[in-house]
Amino acid sequence: MGSEMCIRDSFKTGGVDGCDCEETLKLIADGKINTEPLITHTYPLSRIDEAYDLFENKRDGVIKVAIEC
């Protein structure tokens, strides 16, 4: 992705509570899990409403949306 992104709890995680994924988030942060194939869209925090709408309505081939913060 090139730019640095922070990892925060997901507002929509496909049935997994983002608050209970500490080990998974650490593996991602450590570069041991490559999430690039899953993150299909990236939005700045200022456009989070648009990102949520995209994900909620499953438009444009969305799998996961990353929010830059």
Jmol script that loads the backbone (N, CA, C; Angstrom):
load data "model"
ATOM      1  N   MET A   1       0.806  -1.189   0.000  1.00  0.00           N
ATOM      2  CA  MET A   1       0.000   0.000   0.000  1.00  0.00           C
ATOM      3  C   MET A   1       0.849   1.253   0.000  1.00  0.00           C
ATOM      4  N   GLY A   2       2.017   1.192   0.527  1.00  0.00           N
ATOM      5  CA  GLY A   2       2.899   2.334   0.461  1.00  0.00           C
ATOM      6  C   GLY A   2       2.788   3.280   1.627  1.00  0.00           C
ATOM      7  N   SER A   3       1.619   3.777   1.919  1.00  0.00           N
ATOM      8  CA  SER A   3       1.487   4.726   3.023  1.00  0.00           C
ATOM      9  C   SER A   3       1.201   3.991   4.324  1.00  0.00           C
ATOM     10  N   GLU A   4       1.627   4.598   5.416  1.00  0.00           N
ATOM     11  CA  GLU A   4       1.436   3.986   6.722  1.00  0.00           C
ATOM     12  C   GLU A   4      -0.021   4.101   7.137  1.00  0.00           C
ATOM     13  N   MET A   5      -0.552   3.027   7.694  1.00  0.00           N
ATOM     14  CA  MET A   5      -1.933   3.043   8.167  1.00  0.00           C
ATOM     15  C   MET A   5      -1.951   2.505   9.588  1.00  0.00           C
ATOM     16  N   CYS A   6      -2.834   3.036  10.407  1.00  0.00           N
ATOM     17  CA  CYS A   6      -2.972   2.506  11.758  1.00  0.00           C
ATOM     18  C   CYS A   6      -4.014   1.396  11.741  1.00  0.00           C
ATOM     19  N   ILE A   7      -3.913   0.512  12.694  1.00  0.00           N
ATOM     20  CA  ILE A   7      -4.875  -0.580  12.801  1.00  0.00           C
ATOM     21  C   ILE A   7      -5.780  -0.277  13.980  1.00  0.00           C
ATOM     22  N   ARG A   8      -7.045  -0.213  13.705  1.00  0.00           N
ATOM     23  CA  ARG A   8      -8.054   0.044  14.735  1.00  0.00           C
ATOM     24  C   ARG A   8      -9.147  -1.010  14.598  1.00  0.00           C
ATOM     25  N   ASP A   9     -10.009  -1.079  15.581  1.00  0.00           N
ATOM     26  CA  ASP A   9     -11.131  -2.005  15.517  1.00  0.00           C
ATOM     27  C   ASP A   9     -11.962  -1.709  14.274  1.00  0.00           C
ATOM     28  N   SER A  10     -12.419  -2.757  13.626  1.00  0.00           N
ATOM     29  CA  SER A  10     -13.276  -2.612  12.455  1.00  0.00           C
ATOM     30  C   SER A  10     -14.693  -2.337  12.898  1.00  0.00           C
ATOM     31  N   PHE A  11     -15.389  -1.438  12.165  1.00  0.00           N
ATOM     32  CA  PHE A  11     -16.789  -1.223  12.501  1.00  0.00           C
ATOM     33  C   PHE A  11     -17.650  -2.312  11.891  1.00  0.00           C
ATOM     34  N   LYS A  12     -17.134  -3.012  10.920  1.00  0.00           N
ATOM     35  CA  LYS A  12     -17.858  -4.108  10.288  1.00  0.00           C
ATOM     36  C   LYS A  12     -16.834  -5.173   9.973  1.00  0.00           C
ATOM     37  N   THR A  13     -16.934  -6.335  10.589  1.00  0.00           N
ATOM     38  CA  THR A  13     -15.875  -7.324  10.454  1.00  0.00           C
ATOM     39  C   THR A  13     -16.365  -8.667   9.942  1.00  0.00           C
ATOM     40  N   GLY A  14     -17.539  -8.725   9.379  1.00  0.00           N
ATOM     41  CA  GLY A  14     -18.012  -9.999   8.863  1.00  0.00           C
ATOM     42  C   GLY A  14     -18.301 -11.017   9.952  1.00  0.00           C
ATOM     43  N   GLY A  15     -18.772 -10.557  11.090  1.00  0.00           N
ATOM     44  CA  GLY A  15     -19.151 -11.459  12.170  1.00  0.00           C
ATOM     45  C   GLY A  15     -18.087 -11.672  13.219  1.00  0.00           C
ATOM     46  N   VAL A  16     -16.911 -11.098  13.049  1.00  0.00           N
ATOM     47  CA  VAL A  16     -15.848 -11.221  14.039  1.00  0.00           C
ATOM     48  C   VAL A  16     -15.740  -9.907  14.787  1.00  0.00           C
ATOM     49  N   ASP A  17     -15.751  -9.972  16.101  1.00  0.00           N
ATOM     50  CA  ASP A  17     -15.628  -8.762  16.907  1.00  0.00           C
ATOM     51  C   ASP A  17     -14.191  -8.271  16.853  1.00  0.00           C
ATOM     52  N   GLY A  18     -13.976  -7.117  16.239  1.00  0.00           N
ATOM     53  CA  GLY A  18     -12.637  -6.556  16.092  1.00  0.00           C
ATOM     54  C   GLY A  18     -11.930  -6.324  17.415  1.00  0.00           C
ATOM     55  N   CYS A  19     -12.680  -6.190  18.495  1.00  0.00           N
ATOM     56  CA  CYS A  19     -12.085  -5.953  19.814  1.00  0.00           C
ATOM     57  C   CYS A  19     -11.436  -7.219  20.371  1.00  0.00           C
ATOM     58  N   ASP A  20     -11.799  -8.384  19.861  1.00  0.00           N
ATOM     59  CA  ASP A  20     -11.276  -9.648  20.373  1.00  0.00           C
ATOM     60  C   ASP A  20     -10.218 -10.255  19.462  1.00  0.00           C
ATOM     61  N   CYS A  21      -9.589  -9.447  18.640  1.00  0.00           N
ATOM     62  CA  CYS A  21      -8.634  -9.972  17.661  1.00  0.00           C
ATOM     63  C   CYS A  21      -7.223  -9.469  17.910  1.00  0.00           C
ATOM     64  N   GLU A  22      -6.832  -9.344  19.163  1.00  0.00           N
ATOM     65  CA  GLU A  22      -5.518  -8.767  19.489  1.00  0.00           C
ATOM     66  C   GLU A  22      -4.373  -9.530  18.816  1.00  0.00           C
ATOM     67  N   GLU A  23      -4.398 -10.852  18.867  1.00  0.00           N
ATOM     68  CA  GLU A  23      -3.324 -11.637  18.271  1.00  0.00           C
ATOM     69  C   GLU A  23      -3.277 -11.447  16.753  1.00  0.00           C
ATOM     70  N   THR A  24      -4.438 -11.453  16.117  1.00  0.00           N
ATOM     71  CA  THR A  24      -4.493 -11.248  14.667  1.00  0.00           C
ATOM     72  C   THR A  24      -3.980  -9.866  14.297  1.00  0.00           C
ATOM     73  N   LEU A  25      -4.398  -8.847  15.032  1.00  0.00           N
ATOM     74  CA  LEU A  25      -3.939  -7.485  14.745  1.00  0.00           C
ATOM     75  C   LEU A  25      -2.425  -7.364  14.922  1.00  0.00           C
ATOM     76  N   LYS A  26      -1.864  -8.055  15.906  1.00  0.00           N
ATOM     77  CA  LYS A  26      -0.412  -8.029  16.103  1.00  0.00           C
ATOM     78  C   LYS A  26       0.302  -8.688  14.927  1.00  0.00           C
ATOM     79  N   LEU A  27      -0.207  -9.813  14.456  1.00  0.00           N
ATOM     80  CA  LEU A  27       0.398 -10.486  13.308  1.00  0.00           C
ATOM     81  C   LEU A  27       0.360  -9.602  12.062  1.00  0.00           C
ATOM     82  N   ILE A  28      -0.731  -8.890  11.883  1.00  0.00           N
ATOM     83  CA  ILE A  28      -0.834  -7.961  10.753  1.00  0.00           C
ATOM     84  C   ILE A  28       0.170  -6.833  10.922  1.00  0.00           C
ATOM     85  N   ALA A  29       0.211  -6.241  12.107  1.00  0.00           N
ATOM     86  CA  ALA A  29       1.125  -5.131  12.373  1.00  0.00           C
ATOM     87  C   ALA A  29       2.584  -5.547  12.209  1.00  0.00           C
ATOM     88  N   ASP A  30       2.895  -6.801  12.553  1.00  0.00           N
ATOM     89  CA  ASP A  30       4.263  -7.326  12.442  1.00  0.00           C
ATOM     90  C   ASP A  30       4.609  -7.763  11.016  1.00  0.00           C
ATOM     91  N   GLY A  31       3.643  -7.654  10.100  1.00  0.00           N
ATOM     92  CA  GLY A  31       3.891  -8.030   8.713  1.00  0.00           C
ATOM     93  C   GLY A  31       3.854  -9.526   8.450  1.00  0.00           C
ATOM     94  N   LYS A  32       3.309 -10.295   9.384  1.00  0.00           N
ATOM     95  CA  LYS A  32       3.268 -11.744   9.240  1.00  0.00           C
ATOM     96  C   LYS A  32       2.020 -12.219   8.493  1.00  0.00           C
ATOM     97  N   ILE A  33       1.025 -11.353   8.381  1.00  0.00           N
ATOM     98  CA  ILE A  33      -0.167 -11.645   7.594  1.00  0.00           C
ATOM     99  C   ILE A  33      -0.307 -10.521   6.581  1.00  0.00           C
ATOM    100  N   ASN A  34      -0.373 -10.875   5.315  1.00  0.00           N
ATOM    101  CA  ASN A  34      -0.517  -9.894   4.247  1.00  0.00           C
ATOM    102  C   ASN A  34      -2.005  -9.651   3.988  1.00  0.00           C
ATOM    103  N   THR A  35      -2.480  -8.474   4.327  1.00  0.00           N
ATOM    104  CA  THR A  35      -3.894  -8.146   4.149  1.00  0.00           C
ATOM    105  C   THR A  35      -4.180  -7.471   2.809  1.00  0.00           C
ATOM    106  N   GLU A  36      -3.143  -7.174   2.043  1.00  0.00           N
ATOM    107  CA  GLU A  36      -3.351  -6.446   0.793  1.00  0.00           C
ATOM    108  C   GLU A  36      -4.374  -7.090  -0.139  1.00  0.00           C
ATOM    109  N   PRO A  37      -4.380  -8.417  -0.305  1.00  0.00           N
ATOM    110  CA  PRO A  37      -5.388  -8.991  -1.207  1.00  0.00           C
ATOM    111  C   PRO A  37      -6.826  -8.822  -0.707  1.00  0.00           C
ATOM    112  N   LEU A  38      -6.994  -8.603   0.592  1.00  0.00           N
ATOM    113  CA  LEU A  38      -8.334  -8.462   1.163  1.00  0.00           C
ATOM    114  C   LEU A  38      -8.843  -7.029   1.150  1.00  0.00           C
ATOM    115  N   ILE A  39      -7.942  -6.065   1.236  1.00  0.00           N
ATOM    116  CA  ILE A  39      -8.336  -4.661   1.302  1.00  0.00           C
ATOM    117  C   ILE A  39      -8.491  -4.145  -0.119  1.00  0.00           C
ATOM    118  N   THR A  40      -9.738  -4.004  -0.512  1.00  0.00           N
ATOM    119  CA  THR A  40     -10.032  -3.595  -1.884  1.00  0.00           C
ATOM    120  C   THR A  40     -10.231  -2.098  -2.026  1.00  0.00           C
ATOM    121  N   HIS A  41     -10.502  -1.416  -0.933  1.00  0.00           N
ATOM    122  CA  HIS A  41     -10.767   0.019  -0.969  1.00  0.00           C
ATOM    123  C   HIS A  41     -10.143   0.693   0.249  1.00  0.00           C
ATOM    124  N   THR A  42      -9.657   1.905   0.064  1.00  0.00           N
ATOM    125  CA  THR A  42      -9.071   2.683   1.145  1.00  0.00           C
ATOM    126  C   THR A  42      -9.671   4.086   1.116  1.00  0.00           C
ATOM    127  N   TYR A  43     -10.071   4.561   2.292  1.00  0.00           N
ATOM    128  CA  TYR A  43     -10.673   5.887   2.414  1.00  0.00           C
ATOM    129  C   TYR A  43     -10.017   6.642   3.564  1.00  0.00           C
ATOM    130  N   PRO A  44      -9.954   7.959   3.453  1.00  0.00           N
ATOM    131  CA  PRO A  44      -9.508   8.753   4.604  1.00  0.00           C
ATOM    132  C   PRO A  44     -10.618   8.783   5.654  1.00  0.00           C
ATOM    133  N   LEU A  45     -10.249   9.036   6.883  1.00  0.00           N
ATOM    134  CA  LEU A  45     -11.223   9.098   7.968  1.00  0.00           C
ATOM    135  C   LEU A  45     -12.340  10.102   7.670  1.00  0.00           C
ATOM    136  N   SER A  46     -12.021  11.159   6.980  1.00  0.00           N
ATOM    137  CA  SER A  46     -13.013  12.192   6.662  1.00  0.00           C
ATOM    138  C   SER A  46     -14.128  11.678   5.739  1.00  0.00           C
ATOM    139  N   ARG A  47     -13.910  10.522   5.094  1.00  0.00           N
ATOM    140  CA  ARG A  47     -14.916   9.947   4.189  1.00  0.00           C
ATOM    141  C   ARG A  47     -15.440   8.607   4.708  1.00  0.00           C
ATOM    142  N   ILE A  48     -15.419   8.421   6.028  1.00  0.00           N
ATOM    143  CA  ILE A  48     -15.825   7.138   6.603  1.00  0.00           C
ATOM    144  C   ILE A  48     -17.287   6.796   6.304  1.00  0.00           C
ATOM    145  N   ASP A  49     -18.142   7.797   6.221  1.00  0.00           N
ATOM    146  CA  ASP A  49     -19.549   7.527   5.898  1.00  0.00           C
ATOM    147  C   ASP A  49     -19.680   6.898   4.513  1.00  0.00           C
ATOM    148  N   GLU A  50     -18.916   7.412   3.563  1.00  0.00           N
ATOM    149  CA  GLU A  50     -18.918   6.871   2.201  1.00  0.00           C
ATOM    150  C   GLU A  50     -18.369   5.441   2.190  1.00  0.00           C
ATOM    151  N   ALA A  51     -17.305   5.214   2.964  1.00  0.00           N
ATOM    152  CA  ALA A  51     -16.711   3.882   3.051  1.00  0.00           C
ATOM    153  C   ALA A  51     -17.704   2.884   3.643  1.00  0.00           C
ATOM    154  N   TYR A  52     -18.388   3.283   4.691  1.00  0.00           N
ATOM    155  CA  TYR A  52     -19.366   2.394   5.321  1.00  0.00           C
ATOM    156  C   TYR A  52     -20.493   2.069   4.348  1.00  0.00           C
ATOM    157  N   ASP A  53     -20.972   3.080   3.623  1.00  0.00           N
ATOM    158  CA  ASP A  53     -22.042   2.866   2.650  1.00  0.00           C
ATOM    159  C   ASP A  53     -21.608   1.872   1.574  1.00  0.00           C
ATOM    160  N   LEU A  54     -20.389   2.027   1.074  1.00  0.00           N
ATOM    161  CA  LEU A  54     -19.852   1.118   0.068  1.00  0.00           C
ATOM    162  C   LEU A  54     -19.847  -0.310   0.590  1.00  0.00           C
ATOM    163  N   PHE A  55     -19.327  -0.506   1.802  1.00  0.00           N
ATOM    164  CA  PHE A  55     -19.233  -1.844   2.376  1.00  0.00           C
ATOM    165  C   PHE A  55     -20.610  -2.419   2.686  1.00  0.00           C
ATOM    166  N   GLU A  56     -21.440  -1.633   3.300  1.00  0.00           N
ATOM    167  CA  GLU A  56     -22.768  -2.098   3.698  1.00  0.00           C
ATOM    168  C   GLU A  56     -23.591  -2.549   2.496  1.00  0.00           C
ATOM    169  N   ASN A  57     -23.440  -1.849   1.377  1.00  0.00           N
ATOM    170  CA  ASN A  57     -24.223  -2.156   0.179  1.00  0.00           C
ATOM    171  C   ASN A  57     -23.477  -3.045  -0.818  1.00  0.00           C
ATOM    172  N   LYS A  58     -22.277  -3.501  -0.428  1.00  0.00           N
ATOM    173  CA  LYS A  58     -21.488  -4.456  -1.227  1.00  0.00           C
ATOM    174  C   LYS A  58     -21.349  -4.010  -2.690  1.00  0.00           C
ATOM    175  N   ARG A  59     -20.963  -2.740  -2.877  1.00  0.00           N
ATOM    176  CA  ARG A  59     -20.775  -2.211  -4.226  1.00  0.00           C
ATOM    177  C   ARG A  59     -19.314  -2.292  -4.651  1.00  0.00           C
ATOM    178  N   ASP A  60     -19.093  -2.222  -5.941  1.00  0.00           N
ATOM    179  CA  ASP A  60     -17.764  -2.083  -6.538  1.00  0.00           C
ATOM    180  C   ASP A  60     -16.803  -3.209  -6.145  1.00  0.00           C
ATOM    181  N   GLY A  61     -17.328  -4.428  -5.945  1.00  0.00           N
ATOM    182  CA  GLY A  61     -16.476  -5.571  -5.630  1.00  0.00           C
ATOM    183  C   GLY A  61     -15.766  -5.495  -4.292  1.00  0.00           C
ATOM    184  N   VAL A  62     -16.318  -4.738  -3.355  1.00  0.00           N
ATOM    185  CA  VAL A  62     -15.673  -4.530  -2.060  1.00  0.00           C
ATOM    186  C   VAL A  62     -15.541  -5.840  -1.276  1.00  0.00           C
ATOM    187  N   ILE A  63     -14.358  -6.027  -0.666  1.00  0.00           N
ATOM    188  CA  ILE A  63     -14.156  -7.128   0.277  1.00  0.00           C
ATOM    189  C   ILE A  63     -13.932  -6.508   1.659  1.00  0.00           C
ATOM    190  N   LYS A  64     -12.907  -5.668   1.782  1.00  0.00           N
ATOM    191  CA  LYS A  64     -12.633  -4.949   3.026  1.00  0.00           C
ATOM    192  C   LYS A  64     -12.269  -3.522   2.674  1.00  0.00           C
ATOM    193  N   VAL A  65     -12.642  -2.615   3.571  1.00  0.00           N
ATOM    194  CA  VAL A  65     -12.316  -1.208   3.428  1.00  0.00           C
ATOM    195  C   VAL A  65     -11.351  -0.820   4.551  1.00  0.00           C
ATOM    196  N   ALA A  66     -10.243  -0.223   4.203  1.00  0.00           N
ATOM    197  CA  ALA A  66      -9.300   0.287   5.192  1.00  0.00           C
ATOM    198  C   ALA A  66      -9.536   1.779   5.344  1.00  0.00           C
ATOM    199  N   ILE A  67      -9.513   2.255   6.580  1.00  0.00           N
ATOM    200  CA  ILE A  67      -9.674   3.677   6.869  1.00  0.00           C
ATOM    201  C   ILE A  67      -8.331   4.228   7.308  1.00  0.00           C
ATOM    202  N   GLU A  68      -7.844   5.230   6.587  1.00  0.00           N
ATOM    203  CA  GLU A  68      -6.586   5.877   6.943  1.00  0.00           C
ATOM    204  C   GLU A  68      -6.853   6.878   8.054  1.00  0.00           C
ATOM    205  N   CYS A  69      -6.098   6.763   9.135  1.00  0.00           N
ATOM    206  CA  CYS A  69      -6.305   7.687  10.252  1.00  0.00           C
ATOM    207  C   CYS A  69      -4.993   8.289  10.705  1.00  0.00           C
TER     208      CYS A  69
END
end "model"
wireframe off; spacefill off
backbone 0.3
color backbone group
